[in-house]
Amino acid sequence: MVRMTVLASGSKGNSTVVSTATTRILVDAGLSCRELMRRMNAAGEDPSTLNGILVTHEHQDHVQGLAVTARKLGIPVYWTEPTHRAWVRWLTPRKRITYAEWLEQRKSAANAQREAADRRAQQSESNSSDFSADAAGRNAPAGSLANPDPEELAAAEEAITETATTPEKDPTALPAIEYFRAGSPFCIGDIAITPFTIPHDAIDPVGFVFEAEGVRIGLATDLGYMPSNVSVQLRGCDVLMLESNHDLEMLRDGPYPWSVKQRVMSRVGHLSNDATADFLAKGYDGHATWVILAHLSENNNLPELARISAERALRDRMSLLANRLLLAEQDRPTETISLV
């Protein structure tokens, strides 16, 4: 039996579990570790049996709880190499400084090096002095300029040259990392996975098709339009999870700045209800038992609008055994879909 549960879907966090009797995969980790664990337990999926985390792209609503969850469970993270690099850059941003600030840092570092060199020279002169001077030096108090204590000197030099660069805990540390490439199938346990490129404003975003025990699950969210390569990949799926992000009129009249509205409506943004309905009416093969509408905007969409658009597109294909429509939500998991 193959199971699928959408733990969360929306702009505040996305995560889905795909599992068989022996393999369990978390697709994206856009909630906190604690919330992911809670929702998995509520859905009857044991977090401790996860075999890995699969990442679609590096945006925060897909990776927010990634590192903590992977470290807590000691499981590998699967993603493309460019996505991993983008995630690392996001967690370890480089601070931009002015030329004057940079020059001051260089001067401070040079002064520290000179001071350290002077201290080493003083220590060398002290060690090479004659026995009478050494005897006189013994009468000086420990740590004085006449006879600096070597341990104190070493500590001072270390404080000058090392303290500022003491490493902190690495926020990007992971138990294990596995890379894949779009278009190159691979397996996790008994689940075969085919990643494919999607059009979105991330570094290397992908969707997935999962196959196990004769069941095929397609997942394509966060894409600005439906290109032919994605349409081909989604053929023959028993479960089809598609984005239905926004209602065009609500988005145009909504509170977002115009630049954000342009980004959402662009070919690397998100699918509208109309765009998803157009695919379901013209490009979808009608094979899926379940069609899941995902990544609905809380500000620019209503579940009823997304549902009506999809139902109209599917009305000539609806039956008792196929094309059952399910809306994924932000605040609670969907019912678990089980297929044999």
Residue pairs with C-beta under 8 A, 6 or more apart in sequence:
1 20
1 21
1 213
1 338
1 339
1 340
2 18
2 19
2 20
2 210
2 212
2 213
2 215
2 217
2 338
2 339
2 340
3 17
3 18
3 19
3 20
3 45
3 336
3 337
3 338
3 339
4 16
4 17
4 18
4 19
4 217
4 239
4 336
4 337
4 339
5 16
5 17
5 43
5 45
5 333
5 334
5 335
5 336
5 337
6 15
6 16
6 241
6 292
6 294
6 328
6 333
6 334
7 15
7 16
7 17
7 31
7 36
7 39
7 40
7 43
7 333
8 14
8 15
8 30
8 31
8 35
8 39
8 328
8 329
8 330
8 331
8 332
8 333
9 16
9 221
9 294
9 295
9 296
9 328
9 329
9 330
10 61
10 295
10 296
10 297
10 298
10 328
10 329
10 330
11 61
11 295
11 297
11 298
11 330
12 30
12 61
12 298
12 330
13 30
13 31
13 35
13 61
13 64
13 65
13 330
14 28
14 30
14 61
14 62
14 221
14 294
14 295
15 26
15 27
15 28
15 29
15 30
15 31
15 36
15 39
16 26
16 27
16 28
16 219
16 241
17 24
17 25
17 26
17 27
17 40
17 43
17 45
18 24
18 25
18 27
18 191
18 210
18 217
19 25
19 45
20 189
20 190
20 191
20 212
20 213
22 189
22 190
23 51
23 188
23 189
23 190
23 191
23 212
24 45
24 46
24 49
24 50
24 51
25 50
25 51
25 52
25 53
25 54
25 188
25 189
25 191
25 210
26 36
26 40
26 50
26 52
26 53
26 54
26 69
27 53
27 54
27 56
27 208
27 219
28 53
28 54
28 55
28 56
28 62
28 63
29 36
29 53
29 55
29 62
29 63
29 64
29 65
29 66
29 69
29 70
30 60
30 61
30 62
30 63
30 64
30 65
31 39
31 64
31 65
32 64
32 65
32 68
33 65
33 68
33 69
33 72
35 65
36 47
36 65
36 69
37 47
37 69
39 332
39 333
40 46
40 47
41 47
42 333
43 333
43 336
44 336
47 73
48 73
50 73
50 75
51 75
51 188
51 189
52 75
52 76
52 77
52 78
52 178
52 188
53 66
53 69
53 70
53 75
53 76
53 77
53 78
54 78
54 79
54 188
54 193
54 208
55 62
55 63
55 66
55 77
55 78
55 79
55 83
55 87
56 62
56 205
56 206
56 207
56 208
56 219
56 221
56 222
57 83
57 200
57 202
57 203
57 204
57 205
57 206
57 222
58 83
58 86
58 87
58 90
58 202
58 203
59 202
59 222
60 90
62 222
63 87
66 77
66 87
67 91
67 171
67 172
67 173
67 174
70 76
70 77
70 174
70 175
71 173
71 174
71 175
74 175
75 175
75 176
76 174
76 175
76 176
76 177
76 178
77 84
77 174
77 176
77 177
77 178
78 178
78 179
78 180
78 188
79 87
79 177
79 178
79 179
79 180
80 179
80 180
80 181
80 182
80 195
80 204
80 206
81 179
81 204
82 203
82 204
83 202
83 203
83 204
83 205
84 177
84 179
85 203
86 202
86 203
86 204
87 172
88 172
91 171
91 172
92 171
92 172
97 105
112 160
112 161
113 161
115 160
116 157
116 160
116 161
119 148
119 153
119 156
119 157
120 157
122 145
122 148
123 148
123 150
123 153
126 137
126 146
126 147
126 148
129 137
137 146
137 147
138 147
140 146
140 147
142 149
143 149
143 152
180 186
180 193
180 195
181 195
182 195
182 196
182 197
182 204
182 206
183 195
183 196
183 197
184 195
185 192
185 193
185 194
185 195
186 192
186 193
187 193
190 212
190 213
191 210
191 211
191 212
192 210
192 211
192 212
193 208
193 209
193 210
193 211
194 208
194 209
194 211
194 233
195 206
195 207
195 208
196 206
196 207
196 208
196 209
196 229
196 230
196 233
197 204
197 205
197 206
197 229
198 205
198 206
198 207
198 220
198 222
198 223
198 227
198 230
199 205
199 223
199 224
199 225
199 227
199 267
199 268
200 222
200 223
200 224
200 268
200 269
201 224
201 263
201 266
201 268
201 269
202 222
205 222
205 223
207 218
207 219
207 220
207 221
207 223
207 230
207 233
208 218
208 219
209 216
209 217
209 218
209 219
209 233
209 234
209 237
210 216
210 217
210 218
210 219
211 217
213 340
215 238
215 239
215 339
215 340
216 236
216 237
216 238
216 239
217 237
217 238
217 239
217 240
217 241
218 233
218 234
218 237
218 239
218 240
218 241
218 288
219 241
220 230
220 233
220 234
220 241
220 242
220 243
221 241
221 242
221 243
221 294
221 295
222 243
222 270
222 295
223 230
223 243
223 270
223 271
224 266
224 267
224 268
224 269
224 270
224 271
225 267
225 271
225 275
226 271
226 275
226 278
226 279
226 283
231 279
231 283
234 240
234 284
235 285
235 287
236 285
236 287
237 287
237 288
238 287
238 288
238 289
238 290
238 339
239 288
239 289
239 290
239 292
239 337
239 339
240 284
240 288
240 290
240 291
240 292
241 292
241 294
241 328
242 271
242 276
242 279
242 280
242 291
242 292
242 293
242 294
243 270
243 271
243 276
243 293
243 294
243 295
244 271
244 272
244 273
244 276
244 293
244 294
244 295
244 296
244 301
244 306
244 309
244 310
245 264
245 270
245 271
245 272
245 273
245 295
245 296
245 297
245 300
245 301
246 264
246 270
246 272
246 273
246 297
246 300
246 301
247 272
247 273
247 300
247 301
247 302
247 305
247 306
248 265
248 272
248 273
248 274
250 299
250 300
250 301
250 302
250 305
251 261
251 264
251 265
251 272
251 297
251 300
252 261
254 261
254 299
254 300
255 299
256 264
256 299
256 300
263 269
264 270
264 300
265 272
270 295
270 297
271 279
273 301
273 305
273 306
273 309
273 310
274 309
276 293
276 306
276 309
276 310
276 313
277 309
277 310
277 312
277 313
278 313
280 291
280 310
280 313
280 314
281 313
281 314
284 317
286 317
286 322
286 323
287 322
288 322
288 323
289 321
289 322
289 323
289 324
289 339
290 323
290 324
290 325
290 326
290 337
291 310
291 314
291 323
291 324
291 325
291 326
292 326
292 327
292 328
292 334
293 306
293 307
293 310
293 325
293 326
293 327
293 328
294 328
295 328
296 303
296 306
296 327
296 328
296 329
296 330
298 330
303 327
303 329
306 327
307 325
307 327
310 325
311 318
311 325
314 323
314 325
317 323
326 334
326 335
326 337
327 334
328 334
